[in-house]
């Protein structure tokens, strides 16, 4: 099921997030509503496949990340989703 144009490996504690450009989403094919929601959010279908030992086929989608993604030290990183900066009233 792997696409040789992608370098895919699991995130591990201590990895830097600065180099991430996209997330791969693996969703069960029958989860139509979830896949439609992900598509509305900008995810694109990349592949389908069957994992050994799993009953449902998988749909792999790619979700591009913001370019550039704010670093965890960037104040804008903490202001998303309505979060107020620390110390504000």
OpenMM code with the backbone's topology and positions (N, CA, C; nanometers):
from openmm import Vec3, app, unit

residues = "UNK UNK UNK UNK UNK UNK UNK UNK UNK UNK UNK UNK UNK UNK UNK UNK UNK UNK UNK UNK UNK UNK UNK UNK UNK UNK UNK UNK UNK UNK UNK UNK UNK UNK UNK UNK UNK UNK UNK UNK UNK UNK UNK UNK UNK UNK UNK UNK UNK UNK UNK UNK UNK UNK UNK UNK UNK UNK UNK UNK UNK UNK UNK UNK UNK UNK UNK UNK UNK UNK UNK UNK UNK UNK UNK UNK UNK UNK UNK UNK UNK UNK UNK UNK UNK UNK UNK UNK UNK".split()
positions = [
    Vec3(0.0807, -0.1192, 0.0000),
    Vec3(0.0000, 0.0000, 0.0000),
    Vec3(0.0853, 0.1260, 0.0000),
    Vec3(0.2141, 0.1146, 0.0212),
    Vec3(0.3004, 0.2322, 0.0309),
    Vec3(0.3252, 0.2951, -0.1060),
    Vec3(0.3279, 0.4268, -0.1084),
    Vec3(0.3609, 0.5018, -0.2290),
    Vec3(0.5082, 0.5406, -0.2178),
    Vec3(0.5934, 0.5000, -0.3117),
    Vec3(0.7368, 0.5263, -0.2985),
    Vec3(0.7735, 0.6742, -0.3050),
    Vec3(0.6805, 0.7612, -0.3413),
    Vec3(0.7121, 0.9042, -0.3449),
    Vec3(0.7007, 0.9677, -0.2066),
    Vec3(0.6465, 0.8957, -0.1095),
    Vec3(0.6311, 0.9487, 0.0259),
    Vec3(0.7357, 0.8872, 0.1174),
    Vec3(0.7884, 0.9669, 0.2075),
    Vec3(0.8707, 0.9152, 0.3150),
    Vec3(0.7822, 0.9163, 0.4379),
    Vec3(0.7438, 0.7996, 0.4822),
    Vec3(0.6485, 0.7888, 0.5922),
    Vec3(0.7120, 0.7106, 0.7055),
    Vec3(0.7046, 0.7671, 0.8230),
    Vec3(0.7459, 0.6958, 0.9430),
    Vec3(0.6686, 0.7530, 1.0591),
    Vec3(0.6449, 0.6742, 1.1618),
    Vec3(0.5688, 0.7239, 1.2766),
    Vec3(0.6443, 0.8344, 1.3497),
    Vec3(0.5689, 0.9288, 1.4020),
    Vec3(0.6269, 1.0320, 1.4873),
    Vec3(0.6718, 0.9668, 1.6170),
    Vec3(0.7845, 1.0124, 1.6690),
    Vec3(0.8361, 0.9591, 1.7943),
    Vec3(0.8640, 1.0741, 1.8893),
    Vec3(0.8478, 1.0522, 2.0205),
    Vec3(0.8794, 1.1580, 2.1174),
    Vec3(1.0199, 1.2119, 2.0923),
    Vec3(1.0325, 1.3422, 2.0929),
    Vec3(1.1612, 1.4065, 2.0681),
    Vec3(1.1784, 1.4510, 1.9243),
    Vec3(1.0934, 1.4023, 1.8317),
    Vec3(1.1015, 1.4465, 1.6920),
    Vec3(1.0608, 1.5929, 1.6810),
    Vec3(1.1260, 1.6651, 1.5933),
    Vec3(1.0884, 1.8034, 1.5651),
    Vec3(0.9677, 1.8031, 1.4729),
    Vec3(0.8741, 1.8924, 1.4967),
    Vec3(0.7573, 1.9042, 1.4109),
    Vec3(0.7793, 2.0077, 1.3007),
    Vec3(0.8924, 2.0782, 1.3038),
    Vec3(0.9173, 2.1862, 1.2092),
    Vec3(0.9229, 2.1399, 1.0640),
    Vec3(0.9658, 2.0179, 1.0385),
    Vec3(0.9836, 1.9713, 0.9018),
    Vec3(0.8575, 1.9076, 0.8432),
    Vec3(0.7516, 1.8949, 0.9236),
    Vec3(0.6302, 1.8314, 0.8730),
    Vec3(0.5616, 1.9211, 0.7699),
    Vec3(0.5223, 1.8619, 0.6593),
    Vec3(0.4504, 1.9355, 0.5555),
    Vec3(0.3096, 1.8807, 0.5353),
    Vec3(0.2839, 1.7597, 0.5839),
    Vec3(0.1516, 1.6995, 0.5663),
    Vec3(0.1325, 1.5862, 0.6660),
    Vec3(0.0069, 1.5535, 0.6881),
    Vec3(-0.0289, 1.4374, 0.7683),
    Vec3(-0.0975, 1.3366, 0.6777),
    Vec3(-0.0696, 1.2098, 0.6986),
    Vec3(-0.1420, 1.1047, 0.6278),
    Vec3(-0.2490, 1.0514, 0.7215),
    Vec3(-0.3691, 1.0403, 0.6709),
    Vec3(-0.4821, 0.9913, 0.7482),
    Vec3(-0.5217, 0.8545, 0.6945),
    Vec3(-0.5368, 0.7577, 0.7803),
    Vec3(-0.5778, 0.6227, 0.7414),
    Vec3(-0.7142, 0.5985, 0.8047),
    Vec3(-0.8170, 0.5891, 0.7217),
    Vec3(-0.9540, 0.5778, 0.7693),
    Vec3(-1.0205, 0.4560, 0.7061),
    Vec3(-1.1035, 0.3880, 0.7821),
    Vec3(-1.1767, 0.2732, 0.7281),
    Vec3(-1.2676, 0.3192, 0.6146),
    Vec3(-1.2690, 0.2428, 0.5064),
    Vec3(-1.3496, 0.2787, 0.3891),
    Vec3(-1.4976, 0.2994, 0.4219),
    Vec3(-1.5587, 0.2200, 0.5119),
    Vec3(-1.6999, 0.2420, 0.5422),
    Vec3(-1.7298, 0.3734, 0.6166),
    Vec3(-1.6286, 0.4420, 0.6674),
    Vec3(-1.6492, 0.5669, 0.7430),
    Vec3(-1.6677, 0.6847, 0.6469),
    Vec3(-1.7744, 0.6773, 0.5673),
    Vec3(-1.7989, 0.7768, 0.4624),
    Vec3(-1.8095, 0.9184, 0.5171),
    Vec3(-1.8859, 0.9379, 0.6242),
    Vec3(-1.9041, 1.0719, 0.6799),
    Vec3(-1.7708, 1.1315, 0.7259),
    Vec3(-1.6877, 1.0509, 0.7879),
    Vec3(-1.5570, 1.0983, 0.8338),
    Vec3(-1.4680, 1.1355, 0.7152),
    Vec3(-1.4680, 1.0521, 0.6109),
    Vec3(-1.3870, 1.0823, 0.4927),
    Vec3(-1.4373, 1.2075, 0.4217),
    Vec3(-1.5695, 1.2290, 0.4180),
    Vec3(-1.6241, 1.3501, 0.3568),
    Vec3(-1.5866, 1.4740, 0.4373),
    Vec3(-1.5887, 1.4627, 0.5705),
    Vec3(-1.5484, 1.5751, 0.6551),
    Vec3(-1.4020, 1.6099, 0.6316),
    Vec3(-1.3163, 1.5060, 0.6254),
    Vec3(-1.1746, 1.5295, 0.6006),
    Vec3(-1.1530, 1.5937, 0.4633),
    Vec3(-1.2300, 1.5522, 0.3629),
    Vec3(-1.2178, 1.6107, 0.2288),
    Vec3(-1.2584, 1.7580, 0.2309),
    Vec3(-1.3644, 1.7914, 0.3040),
    Vec3(-1.4052, 1.9332, 0.3146),
    Vec3(-1.2976, 2.0164, 0.3834),
    Vec3(-1.2200, 1.9525, 0.4720),
    Vec3(-1.1125, 2.0228, 0.5434),
    Vec3(-0.9845, 2.0305, 0.4610),
    Vec3(-0.9873, 1.9770, 0.3366),
    Vec3(-0.8715, 1.9895, 0.2492),
    Vec3(-0.7909, 1.8637, 0.2276),
    Vec3(-0.8326, 1.7519, 0.2865),
    Vec3(-0.7606, 1.6263, 0.2656),
    Vec3(-0.7916, 1.5711, 0.1273),
    Vec3(-0.6935, 1.5060, 0.0691),
    Vec3(-0.7098, 1.4475, -0.0639),
    Vec3(-0.6845, 1.2975, -0.0573),
    Vec3(-0.7622, 1.2223, -0.1341),
    Vec3(-0.7477, 1.0769, -0.1418),
    Vec3(-0.6155, 1.0432, -0.2092),
    Vec3(-0.5384, 0.9503, -0.1484),
    Vec3(-0.4111, 0.9108, -0.2065),
    Vec3(-0.4096, 0.7632, -0.2470),
    Vec3(-0.4718, 0.6782, -0.1658),
    Vec3(-0.4640, 0.5345, -0.1945),
    Vec3(-0.5722, 0.4591, -0.1181),
    Vec3(-0.5979, 0.3391, -0.1626),
    Vec3(-0.6842, 0.2435, -0.0904),
    Vec3(-0.6042, 0.1164, -0.0733),
    Vec3(-0.6368, 0.0411, 0.0294),
    Vec3(-0.5666, -0.0847, 0.0479),
    Vec3(-0.6303, -0.1673, 0.1568),
    Vec3(-0.5779, -0.2839, 0.1740),
    Vec3(-0.6276, -0.3761, 0.2757),
    Vec3(-0.5119, -0.4141, 0.3670),
    Vec3(-0.5211, -0.3777, 0.4943),
    Vec3(-0.4188, -0.4148, 0.5908),
    Vec3(-0.4432, -0.5577, 0.6359),
    Vec3(-0.3377, -0.6337, 0.6541),
    Vec3(-0.3481, -0.7718, 0.7005),
    Vec3(-0.4143, -0.7737, 0.8380),
    Vec3(-0.5113, -0.8606, 0.8551),
    Vec3(-0.5779, -0.8762, 0.9836),
    Vec3(-0.6914, -0.7790, 1.0085),
    Vec3(-0.7202, -0.6907, 0.9152),
    Vec3(-0.8283, -0.5927, 0.9312),
    Vec3(-0.9454, -0.6307, 0.8415),
    Vec3(-1.0664, -0.6134, 0.8916),
    Vec3(-1.1861, -0.6504, 0.8156),
    Vec3(-1.2189, -0.5472, 0.7079),
    Vec3(-1.2019, -0.4180, 0.7396),
    Vec3(-1.2382, -0.3120, 0.6452),
    Vec3(-1.1182, -0.2666, 0.5644),
    Vec3(-1.1432, -0.2299, 0.4391),
    Vec3(-1.0388, -0.1683, 0.3572),
    Vec3(-1.0084, -0.0299, 0.4133),
    Vec3(-0.8883, 0.0182, 0.3892),
    Vec3(-0.8463, 0.1499, 0.4344),
    Vec3(-0.8414, 0.2481, 0.3179),
    Vec3(-0.8722, 0.3719, 0.3490),
    Vec3(-0.8547, 0.4827, 0.2552),
    Vec3(-0.7498, 0.5743, 0.3171),
    Vec3(-0.6438, 0.6018, 0.2427),
    Vec3(-0.5376, 0.6900, 0.2903),
    Vec3(-0.5579, 0.8260, 0.2254),
    Vec3(-0.5575, 0.9300, 0.3096),
    Vec3(-0.5745, 1.0672, 0.2619),
    Vec3(-0.4565, 1.1491, 0.3125),
    Vec3(-0.4244, 1.2556, 0.2410),
    Vec3(-0.3170, 1.3451, 0.2829),
    Vec3(-0.3778, 1.4807, 0.3165),
    Vec3(-0.3335, 1.5373, 0.4295),
    Vec3(-0.3788, 1.6690, 0.4747),
    Vec3(-0.2568, 1.7607, 0.4807),
    Vec3(-0.2444, 1.8540, 0.3844),
    Vec3(-0.1320, 1.9477, 0.3890),
    Vec3(-0.1393, 2.0352, 0.5143),
    Vec3(-0.0250, 2.0684, 0.5689),
    Vec3(-0.0181, 2.1567, 0.6844),
    Vec3(0.0106, 2.2991, 0.6376),
    Vec3(-0.0183, 2.3952, 0.7234),
    Vec3(0.0075, 2.5354, 0.6905),
    Vec3(0.1547, 2.5545, 0.6583),
    Vec3(0.1832, 2.6449, 0.5672),
    Vec3(0.3211, 2.6693, 0.5257),
    Vec3(0.3582, 2.8131, 0.5549),
    Vec3(0.4478, 2.8407, 0.6434),
    Vec3(0.5088, 2.7470, 0.7374),
    Vec3(0.4197, 2.7310, 0.8608),
    Vec3(0.4255, 2.6175, 0.9222),
    Vec3(0.3510, 2.5955, 1.0457),
    Vec3(0.4152, 2.6773, 1.1567),
    Vec3(0.3352, 2.7403, 1.2440),
    Vec3(0.3947, 2.8167, 1.3529),
    Vec3(0.4684, 2.7242, 1.4490),
    Vec3(0.5840, 2.7676, 1.4952),
    Vec3(0.6612, 2.6909, 1.5933),
    Vec3(0.5915, 2.6989, 1.7279),
    Vec3(0.6203, 2.6053, 1.8164),
    Vec3(0.5548, 2.6078, 1.9477),
    Vec3(0.5976, 2.7289, 2.0305),
    Vec3(0.7063, 2.7954, 1.9908),
    Vec3(0.7489, 2.9172, 2.0606),
    Vec3(0.6875, 3.0429, 1.9995),
    Vec3(0.6191, 3.0290, 1.8864),
    Vec3(0.5553, 3.1420, 1.8181),
    Vec3(0.4239, 3.1750, 1.8885),
    Vec3(0.4032, 3.3015, 1.9317),
    Vec3(0.2780, 3.3378, 1.9991),
    Vec3(0.1536, 3.3042, 1.9166),
    Vec3(0.1628, 3.3103, 1.7843),
    Vec3(0.0472, 3.2785, 1.7006),
    Vec3(0.0033, 3.1340, 1.7191),
    Vec3(0.0959, 3.0471, 1.7540),
    Vec3(0.0661, 2.9062, 1.7767),
    Vec3(-0.0349, 2.8896, 1.8895),
    Vec3(-0.0281, 2.9767, 1.9899),
    Vec3(-0.1127, 2.9652, 2.1081),
    Vec3(-0.2406, 3.0462, 2.0970),
    Vec3(-0.2599, 3.1198, 1.9903),
    Vec3(-0.3787, 3.2029, 1.9738),
    Vec3(-0.4839, 3.1369, 1.8852),
    Vec3(-0.4550, 3.0222, 1.8320),
    Vec3(-0.5504, 2.9535, 1.7457),
    Vec3(-0.6655, 2.8970, 1.8273),
    Vec3(-0.7765, 2.8757, 1.7630),
    Vec3(-0.8957, 2.8165, 1.8226),
    Vec3(-0.9477, 2.8972, 1.9418),
    Vec3(-0.9293, 3.0300, 1.9358),
    Vec3(-0.9863, 3.1168, 2.0383),
    Vec3(-0.9102, 3.1211, 2.1686),
    Vec3(-0.7912, 3.0654, 2.1731),
    Vec3(-0.7129, 3.0705, 2.2963),
    Vec3(-0.6521, 3.2095, 2.3135),
    Vec3(-0.6715, 3.2665, 2.4286),
    Vec3(-0.6137, 3.3976, 2.4573),
    Vec3(-0.4695, 3.3812, 2.5000),
    Vec3(-0.3841, 3.4793, 2.4668),
    Vec3(-0.2458, 3.4722, 2.5134),
    Vec3(-0.2399, 3.4709, 2.6657),
    Vec3(-0.1384, 3.4075, 2.7198),
    Vec3(-0.1218, 3.3997, 2.8655),
    Vec3(-0.1150, 3.5405, 2.9242),
    Vec3(-0.1839, 3.5599, 3.0354),
    Vec3(-0.1807, 3.6889, 3.1048),
    Vec3(-0.2829, 3.7884, 3.0520),
    Vec3(-0.3612, 3.7539, 2.9494),
    Vec3(-0.4599, 3.8494, 2.8989),
    Vec3(-0.5905, 3.8304, 2.9733),
    Vec3(-0.6675, 3.9350, 2.9779),
    Vec3(-0.7938, 3.9285, 3.0522),
    Vec3(-0.9118, 3.9129, 2.9594),
] * unit.nanometer
topology = app.Topology()
chain = topology.addChain("A")
for resn in residues:
    res = topology.addResidue(resn, chain)
    for name in ("N", "CA", "C"):
        topology.addAtom(name, app.Element.getBySymbol(name[0]), res)
